[in-house]
Amino acid sequence: MGAAFFYHLTRHPLDITLPMLIGKARGAGWRVLVRGRSPERMDWLDQKLWLQGDESFLPHGQAGGPHDADQPVLLSHHETENGNQAGCLMTIDGASISSDEVRASDRVCILFDGHDMDAVAQARVQWKTLTDAGCAAQYWSEEDGGWAKKAEKAEA
């Protein structure tokens, strides 16, 4: 049974933090689904991931292609899609995630911009919704160049 890890981005932007987290998830042997809210944002992310360089290359594709099931990292703006049977789901821009998805995953990562008060408010709602449903959750914040765990809620 998985847990939801909330990542409060305050020092590094999404295009820096997300590839690092994807690399860690891939290192754990997990397929990754990155869920956003719009096709335009996923196009932007697709371009950013291709520009990472040879040392940090992250093979990936956008959902809707003939080889979705084979993608180690799949980008999608569809709310319930998991076309590559990912063990790790990552959401950006307040994309939805259900308690059933948290339970069925090895890990869920919810990334939100700490400088955007609407994004912070949305993350608080997601935390409450998921923990009230009995999901385990951790809240991580960037501090002094590293990540610090600020809160944890055990599985109920």
Disulfide bonds with the S-S distance in Angstrom:
none
